[in-house]
């Protein structure tokens, strides 16, 4: 999925392509500006965007084998949140209508929270039966 596909998917939820495009552009702009300034953007359940400084180091030109000095730089980093990782690992636990639609239909976030907690418990129980992996 690319940016145009994301806008198309959001279009039906926001009632128009212009509104969807403006929403995506605004969110990206806010995240980019905050991370570029050295801040963090944490979205609960989704993940955290942050700036990471990479130290200068010595690399190697793969064609010649010659050592090359690589300057220090800053790069963006994304760390996925617990719920995001759980949904990727167990796609069947993802709510059918999406969390925002479920909240709107129920009128409360408690329903979505209960669904997520139940899904997390089910995923943990499944992992417990298979044995925990150790790093």
PASEBA-1860 file (N, C-alpha, C; in nm, 3 decimals):
! residues 135
1> XXXXXXXX> 0.086/-0.118/0.000/0.000/0.000/0.000/0.090/0.123/0.000 ~ 0.060/0.215/-0.089/0.135/0.340/-0.093/0.046/0.455/-0.044 ~ 0.097/0.576/-0.052/0.024/0.692/0.001/-0.111/0.711/-0.069 ~ -0.115/0.695/-0.201/-0.241/0.710/-0.275/-0.343/0.604/-0.231 ~ -0.297/0.481/-0.210/-0.386/0.374/-0.163/-0.437/0.404/-0.023 ~ -0.352/0.459/0.061/-0.392/0.496/0.197/-0.499/0.604/0.194 ~ -0.482/0.702/0.108/-0.583/0.809/0.093/-0.714/0.750/0.045 ~ -0.708/0.659/-0.053/-0.830/0.595/-0.104/-0.901/0.515/0.006
9> XXXXXXXX> -0.824/0.445/0.090/-0.884/0.367/0.198/-0.948/0.457/0.303 ~ -0.889/0.573/0.327/-0.941/0.666/0.427/-1.056/0.750/0.374 ~ -1.067/0.759/0.244/-1.170/0.843/0.179/-1.311/0.808/0.225 ~ -1.344/0.681/0.231/-1.480/0.641/0.269/-1.511/0.674/0.415 ~ -1.409/0.676/0.499/-1.430/0.705/0.641/-1.445/0.854/0.669 ~ -1.382/0.937/0.584/-1.386/1.081/0.607/-1.480/1.155/0.514 ~ -1.538/1.083/0.419/-1.638/1.144/0.333/-1.585/1.218/0.213 ~ -1.462/1.196/0.176/-1.410/1.261/0.056/-1.261/1.245/0.041
17> XXXXXXXX> -1.216/1.246/-0.084/-1.074/1.230/-0.112/-0.993/1.349/-0.061 ~ -1.045/1.470/-0.074/-0.975/1.591/-0.029/-0.955/1.587/0.122 ~ -1.059/1.550/0.195/-1.048/1.542/0.342/-0.947/1.434/0.382 ~ -0.950/1.320/0.313/-0.856/1.212/0.344/-0.713/1.255/0.315 ~ -0.693/1.319/0.200/-0.559/1.365/0.163/-0.507/1.470/0.262 ~ -0.593/1.564/0.299/-0.553/1.667/0.396/-0.518/1.606/0.531 ~ -0.595/1.506/0.574/-0.570/1.441/0.703/-0.435/1.369/0.701 ~ -0.410/1.292/0.596/-0.283/1.220/0.585/-0.166/1.318/0.581
25> XXXXXXXX> -0.178/1.421/0.498/-0.071/1.521/0.487/-0.045/1.590/0.620 ~ -0.151/1.623/0.693/-0.135/1.691/0.822/-0.065/1.601/0.924 ~ -0.105/1.475/0.931/-0.043/1.382/1.025/0.105/1.363/0.991 ~ 0.135/1.340/0.864/0.275/1.322/0.824/0.357/1.447/0.855 ~ 0.302/1.564/0.826/0.373/1.689/0.850/0.405/1.707/0.998 ~ 0.309/1.680/1.083/0.330/1.694/1.228/0.437/1.598/1.276 ~ 0.429/1.473/1.233/0.528/1.372/1.275/0.668/1.411/1.227 ~ 0.680/1.448/1.101/0.811/1.483/1.044/0.871/1.602/1.117
33> XXXXXXXX> 0.792/1.706/1.139/0.844/1.826/1.205/0.888/1.797/1.349 ~ 0.811/1.719/1.422/0.846/1.688/1.560/0.972/1.602/1.568 ~ 0.982/1.500/1.485/1.099/1.412/1.485/1.223/1.489/1.438 ~ 1.209/1.572/1.336/1.322/1.651/1.287/1.375/1.745/1.394 ~ 1.287/1.793/1.481/1.327/1.882/1.590/1.388/1.806/1.708 ~ 1.394/1.674/1.698/1.453/1.593/1.804/1.353/1.536/1.902 ~ 1.225/1.557/1.878/1.122/1.506/1.968/1.077/1.366/1.931 ~ 0.987/1.314/2.011/0.927/1.183/1.988/0.778/1.201/1.965
41> XXXXXXXX> 0.722/1.116/1.881/0.578/1.113/1.860/0.533/0.972/1.895 ~ 0.463/0.958/2.007/0.414/0.829/2.051/0.265/0.819/2.030 ~ 0.222/0.717/1.959/0.080/0.693/1.935/0.047/0.562/2.004 ~ -0.025/0.571/2.114/-0.056/0.454/2.195/-0.118/0.344/2.111 ~ -0.064/0.224/2.124/-0.114/0.109/2.051/-0.056/0.097/1.911 ~ 0.002/0.204/1.859/0.058/0.200/1.723/0.210/0.197/1.728 ~ 0.271/0.297/1.790/0.416/0.298/1.798/0.472/0.436/1.824 ~ 0.605/0.445/1.819/0.675/0.569/1.848/0.771/0.603/1.735
49> XXXXXXXX> 0.762/0.727/1.689/0.855/0.780/1.591/0.955/0.866/1.668 ~ 1.085/0.850/1.638/1.185/0.930/1.706/1.308/0.949/1.618 ~ 1.391/1.043/1.659/1.516/1.072/1.590/1.628/1.000/1.664 ~ 1.715/0.935/1.588/1.829/0.864/1.646/1.955/0.916/1.579 ~ 2.055/0.948/1.660/2.182/0.996/1.607/2.276/0.878/1.588 ~ 2.328/0.864/1.467/2.425/0.759/1.437/2.564/0.820/1.444 ~ 2.651/0.754/1.515/2.789/0.802/1.531/2.867/0.783/1.400 ~ 2.973/0.861/1.386/3.062/0.844/1.271/3.128/0.707/1.283
57> XXXXXXXX> 3.156/0.648/1.168/3.216/0.515/1.171/3.297/0.493/1.043 ~ 3.370/0.385/1.042/3.447/0.349/0.924/3.373/0.237/0.851 ~ 3.348/0.260/0.723/3.283/0.158/0.641/3.382/0.106/0.539 ~ 3.333/0.023/0.449/3.421/-0.035/0.349/3.351/-0.031/0.214 ~ 3.421/0.016/0.112/3.368/0.017/-0.024/3.364/-0.128/-0.071 ~ 3.246/-0.182/-0.104/3.237/-0.323/-0.140/3.310/-0.359/-0.271 ~ 3.327/-0.262/-0.360/3.395/-0.290/-0.487/3.547/-0.295/-0.472 ~ 3.600/-0.202/-0.394/3.746/-0.191/-0.384/3.801/-0.246/-0.254
65> XXXXXXXX> 3.716/-0.257/-0.152/3.764/-0.301/-0.022/3.830/-0.190/0.057 ~ 3.834/-0.069/0.001/3.899/0.045/0.066/3.813/0.095/0.182 ~ 3.878/0.133/0.293/3.809/0.189/0.409/3.759/0.329/0.374 ~ 3.637/0.358/0.418/3.575/0.487/0.390/3.519/0.542/0.520 ~ 3.543/0.670/0.545/3.490/0.736/0.666/3.344/0.774/0.639 ~ 3.254/0.732/0.728/3.112/0.767/0.718/3.082/0.865/0.830 ~ 3.035/0.984/0.793/3.007/1.089/0.890/2.888/1.053/0.979 ~ 2.882/1.117/1.095/2.767/1.098/1.183/2.644/1.160/1.117
73> XXXXXXXX> 2.529/1.108/1.150/2.405/1.157/1.091/2.288/1.127/1.184 ~ 2.177/1.191/1.157/2.054/1.164/1.232/1.957/1.094/1.138 ~ 1.889/0.992/1.189/1.793/0.917/1.108/1.663/0.899/1.186 ~ 1.551/0.886/1.115/1.425/0.858/1.184/1.417/0.710/1.221 ~ 1.347/0.682/1.330/1.331/0.544/1.374/1.186/0.526/1.417 ~ 1.130/0.409/1.388/0.995/0.376/1.432/1.001/0.249/1.515 ~ 0.940/0.253/1.634/0.929/0.135/1.719/0.781/0.101/1.731 ~ 0.739/-0.014/1.681/0.596/-0.048/1.688/0.551/-0.071/1.832
81> XXXXXXXX> 0.425/-0.036/1.859/0.367/-0.056/1.990/0.323/-0.200/2.011 ~ 0.288/-0.233/2.133/0.250/-0.368/2.169/0.129/-0.417/2.090 ~ 0.024/-0.335/2.081/-0.096/-0.377/2.009/-0.066/-0.398/1.861 ~ 0.012/-0.310/1.801/0.048/-0.322/1.660/0.122/-0.454/1.636 ~ 0.221/-0.484/1.720/0.297/-0.608/1.706/0.207/-0.730/1.723 ~ 0.113/-0.721/1.818/0.022/-0.833/1.842/-0.068/-0.856/1.721 ~ -0.121/-0.749/1.662/-0.209/-0.763/1.546/-0.133/-0.818/1.425 ~ -0.006/-0.781/1.410/0.073/-0.832/1.299/0.102/-0.981/1.320
89> XXXXXXXX> 0.133/-1.019/1.444/0.162/-1.158/1.474/0.037/-1.246/1.468 ~ -0.077/-1.190/1.507/-0.204/-1.263/1.511/-0.312/-1.184/1.439 ~ -0.311/-1.181/1.304/-0.408/-1.100/1.229/-0.554/-1.133/1.260 ~ -0.581/-1.255/1.304/-0.719/-1.295/1.335/-0.774/-1.217/1.453 ~ -0.688/-1.158/1.536/-0.734/-1.083/1.653/-0.772/-0.940/1.619 ~ -0.742/-0.896/1.497/-0.774/-0.760/1.454/-0.926/-0.743/1.445 ~ -0.982/-0.639/1.511/-1.127/-0.617/1.503/-1.169/-0.599/1.358 ~ -1.283/-0.657/1.321/-1.329/-0.654/1.182/-1.354/-0.512/1.131
97> XXXXXXXX> -1.415/-0.427/1.212/-1.450/-0.292/1.167/-1.340/-0.191/1.194 ~ -1.238/-0.229/1.265/-1.135/-0.134/1.303/-1.170/-0.068/1.434 ~ -1.072/-0.032/1.513/-1.096/0.025/1.645/-1.181/0.151/1.643 ~ -1.156/0.242/1.550/-1.232/0.368/1.548/-1.379/0.342/1.515 ~ -1.406/0.253/1.422/-1.544/0.221/1.386/-1.615/0.152/1.502 ~ -1.545/0.065/1.573/-1.606/-0.003/1.687/-1.639/0.096/1.797 ~ -1.549/0.192/1.822/-1.575/0.294/1.923/-1.695/0.379/1.884 ~ -1.702/0.418/1.759/-1.813/0.503/1.713/-1.944/0.428/1.724
105> XXXXXXXX> -1.944/0.301/1.689/-2.067/0.221/1.694/-2.110/0.197/1.838 ~ -2.015/0.174/1.926/-2.048/0.144/2.065/-2.062/0.270/2.149 ~ -2.002/0.377/2.103/-2.008/0.502/2.178/-1.912/0.505/2.294 ~ -1.824/0.409/2.304/-1.728/0.407/2.415/-1.602/0.331/2.375 ~ -1.491/0.369/2.433/-1.365/0.301/2.406/-1.352/0.173/2.487 ~ -1.439/0.154/2.586/-1.430/0.037/2.672/-1.448/-0.092/2.594 ~ -1.533/-0.091/2.494/-1.557/-0.210/2.414/-1.430/-0.248/2.338 ~ -1.366/-0.151/2.277/-1.244/-0.177/2.201/-1.133/-0.223/2.295
113> XXXXXXXX> -1.123/-0.159/2.410/-1.021/-0.198/2.507/-1.043/-0.342/2.551 ~ -1.167/-0.380/2.577/-1.198/-0.516/2.619/-1.162/-0.616/2.508 ~ -1.193/-0.581/2.382/-1.158/-0.668/2.270/-1.007/-0.684/2.259 ~ -0.934/-0.575/2.272/-0.788/-0.580/2.261/-0.729/-0.662/2.375 ~ -0.780/-0.643/2.496/-0.730/-0.720/2.610/-0.758/-0.868/2.593 ~ -0.876/-0.902/2.542/-0.910/-1.042/2.518/-0.819/-1.102/2.411 ~ -0.792/-1.024/2.306/-0.705/-1.072/2.199/-0.562/-1.092/2.249 ~ -0.515/-0.999/2.331/-0.380/-1.010/2.387/-0.372/-1.132/2.478
121> XXXXXXXX> -0.474/-1.153/2.561/-0.476/-1.269/2.649/-0.475/-1.399/2.569 ~ -0.552/-1.402/2.460/-0.555/-1.522/2.376/-0.420/-1.547/2.311 ~ -0.356/-1.440/2.264/-0.224/-1.454/2.202/-0.121/-1.501/2.304 ~ -0.127/-1.447/2.425/-0.033/-1.489/2.531/-0.056/-1.634/2.569 ~ -0.183/-1.675/2.576/-0.214/-1.814/2.610/-0.160/-1.908/2.503 ~ -0.174/-1.867/2.377/-0.125/-1.949/2.267/0.027/-1.962/2.273 ~ 0.095/-1.849/2.302/0.241/-1.853/2.314/0.282/-1.939/2.432 ~ 0.204/-1.934/2.541/0.236/-2.013/2.659/0.231/-2.162/2.630
129> XXXXXXX> 0.138/-2.204/2.545/0.126/-2.345/2.508/0.243/-2.389/2.422 ~ 0.296/-2.297/2.340/0.406/-2.331/2.250/0.541/-2.318/2.319 ~ 0.543/-2.256/2.434/0.669/-2.232/2.504/0.726/-2.097/2.466 ~ 0.780/-2.027/2.563/0.834/-1.893/2.536/0.968/-1.903/2.468 ~ 0.989/-1.813/2.374/1.119/-1.804/2.308/1.208/-1.714/2.392 ~ 1.332/-1.752/2.406/1.425/-1.668/2.482/1.529/-1.613/2.387 ~ 1.571/-1.490/2.413/1.669/-1.426/2.324/1.809/-1.460/2.365
END
